[in-house]
Amino acid sequence: MQLFSTAFTHNGEIPRQFTCEGANISPELSWKNAPAQTRCFALLVHDPDAPISGGFTHWVVYNIPAHVSGIAANLQPQERISEVAVQGKNSTGKLGYTGPCPPSGKHRYFFRLYALDSDLPLSPGASEKEVRAAMRGHILDETELMGAFAKSSGKAA
């Protein structure tokens, strides 16, 4: 399975428009070569370099139907994205995407996509921990796209 974005390449720089220094919108993502048994996908975006225990989760998306092979840019912070996905809460406690905004230095942002053999029995607004627990034993395959970002100003998350 492979995960791509038209916004940045693996190990590349995340453009400012997808960060706190820009429009803070979610990037476009697409994927291919998922296992035939895939029932749905889950996407977690995490910054392990954040100076808090366990890092910082920027986006939680789950129950993306198996027939979907991508997510458009600028998904709104709604519980359900019309037939495409259910969104959970990021580390700020809010629904949807919150872009990179490291307090200092360059951080890595891992966009991890999971192919699952069943839908997750979770309501909208689930946390990363709840999604990870529900995925346990149901992951068929996973892939990641890593982007990096360092702020040019003093603006913090």
C-alpha positions as CSV (number, residue, x, y, z in Angstrom):
1,M,0.0,0.0,0.0
2,Q,1.3,3.5,-0.8
3,L,0.3,7.0,0.4
4,F,0.9,10.1,-1.6
5,S,0.2,13.9,-1.6
6,T,0.3,16.4,-4.3
7,A,1.4,18.9,-1.5
8,F,4.7,17.3,-0.5
9,T,6.8,14.3,-1.0
10,H,7.9,11.6,1.5
11,N,10.6,13.2,3.7
12,G,9.9,16.6,2.1
13,E,8.9,19.9,3.5
14,I,5.2,20.5,4.3
15,P,4.2,23.8,2.5
16,R,3.2,26.7,4.8
17,Q,-0.4,26.7,3.6
18,F,-0.9,23.5,5.5
19,T,0.5,24.9,8.7
20,C,-0.2,27.5,11.4
21,E,1.9,30.0,9.4
22,G,-0.5,29.6,6.5
23,A,-4.2,28.8,6.0
24,N,-3.9,25.7,8.3
25,I,-5.8,23.5,5.9
26,S,-5.4,19.8,5.5
27,P,-3.4,18.5,2.5
28,E,-4.8,16.3,-0.3
29,L,-3.9,12.7,0.2
30,S,-4.3,9.6,-2.1
31,W,-3.5,6.0,-1.8
32,K,-3.3,2.8,-3.8
33,N,-2.6,-0.9,-3.6
34,A,-4.7,-1.6,-0.5
35,P,-5.4,-5.3,0.3
36,A,-8.5,-6.7,-1.4
37,Q,-10.1,-7.5,2.0
38,T,-10.0,-3.9,3.1
39,R,-13.3,-2.8,4.6
40,C,-12.2,0.7,5.5
41,F,-9.2,3.0,6.2
42,A,-8.1,5.1,9.2
43,L,-5.6,8.0,9.0
44,L,-3.6,9.3,11.9
45,V,-1.3,12.3,11.7
46,H,1.2,12.5,14.5
47,D,4.2,14.6,15.6
48,P,6.5,12.5,17.8
49,D,8.9,15.4,18.2
50,A,6.4,17.5,20.2
51,P,7.6,18.4,23.7
52,I,4.7,16.6,25.4
53,S,4.5,12.9,26.5
54,G,3.4,10.8,23.6
55,G,3.8,13.5,21.0
56,F,1.0,15.5,19.4
57,T,-1.8,14.2,17.2
58,H,-2.8,16.6,14.4
59,W,-5.6,14.6,12.7
60,V,-7.8,11.6,13.3
61,V,-9.9,10.3,10.4
62,Y,-11.5,6.9,10.4
63,N,-14.2,4.6,8.7
64,I,-13.1,5.8,5.3
65,P,-14.9,3.4,3.0
66,A,-12.7,0.9,1.1
67,H,-13.8,2.3,-2.3
68,V,-12.4,5.7,-1.4
69,S,-8.8,6.2,-2.6
70,G,-8.1,9.8,-1.4
71,I,-9.1,12.8,0.6
72,A,-9.4,16.3,-0.9
73,A,-7.5,19.2,0.6
74,N,-9.1,21.5,3.1
75,L,-11.5,19.1,4.8
76,Q,-13.7,21.1,7.2
77,P,-13.7,20.3,10.9
78,Q,-17.0,18.3,10.9
79,E,-17.9,15.0,12.5
80,R,-18.8,13.4,9.2
81,I,-17.4,14.3,5.8
82,S,-20.2,13.3,3.4
83,E,-19.8,9.6,2.7
84,V,-16.0,10.0,2.9
85,A,-14.9,9.8,6.5
86,V,-15.6,10.3,10.2
87,Q,-13.3,12.7,12.0
88,G,-12.0,12.4,15.5
89,K,-10.4,14.9,17.9
90,N,-6.8,16.0,17.6
91,S,-4.6,16.8,20.6
92,T,-6.2,20.2,21.0
93,G,-9.5,18.5,21.7
94,K,-11.0,19.8,18.5
95,L,-12.4,18.0,15.5
96,G,-10.5,17.8,12.3
97,Y,-7.1,18.9,11.2
98,T,-4.7,21.2,12.9
99,G,-1.5,21.9,11.0
100,P,2.1,21.7,12.0
101,C,3.2,24.4,14.4
102,P,6.3,23.3,16.3
103,P,7.3,25.5,19.2
104,S,11.0,25.3,18.1
105,G,13.1,23.6,15.5
106,K,12.0,21.2,12.7
107,H,9.5,18.5,13.5
108,R,8.5,15.4,11.6
109,Y,4.8,14.8,10.8
110,F,3.8,11.2,10.1
111,F,0.7,10.7,8.0
112,R,-0.1,7.0,8.7
113,L,-2.8,5.2,6.7
114,Y,-4.2,1.9,7.9
115,A,-6.2,-0.6,5.9
116,L,-8.7,-2.4,8.2
117,D,-10.8,-5.5,7.9
118,S,-13.8,-4.0,9.6
119,D,-15.4,-0.6,10.4
120,L,-14.5,0.9,13.7
121,P,-17.4,0.9,16.2
122,L,-16.7,4.5,17.3
123,S,-18.8,7.6,17.3
124,P,-17.5,10.8,15.7
125,G,-15.0,12.7,17.8
126,A,-13.0,9.7,18.9
127,S,-9.4,10.3,20.1
128,E,-6.3,8.8,18.7
129,K,-6.1,6.4,21.6
130,E,-9.7,5.2,21.0
131,V,-9.0,4.7,17.3
132,R,-5.8,2.8,18.0
133,A,-7.5,0.5,20.5
134,A,-10.4,-0.1,18.1
135,M,-8.0,-0.9,15.2
136,R,-6.1,-3.6,17.3
137,G,-6.4,-6.9,15.6
138,H,-8.0,-5.4,12.4
139,I,-5.0,-3.9,10.6
140,L,-4.4,-5.6,7.2
141,D,-1.7,-3.2,6.0
142,E,-0.3,0.3,6.8
143,T,1.8,2.9,5.1
144,E,3.1,6.3,5.9
145,L,4.0,9.6,4.4
146,M,6.4,11.8,6.5
147,G,6.7,15.5,6.0
148,A,8.7,18.0,8.0
149,F,8.2,21.6,9.0
150,A,10.0,24.4,11.0
151,K,8.4,27.8,11.6
152,S,9.9,31.0,10.3
153,S,8.1,33.1,12.9
154,G,7.5,33.0,16.7
155,K,3.8,31.9,16.4
156,A,3.1,28.9,18.6
157,A,0.3,26.4,18.5
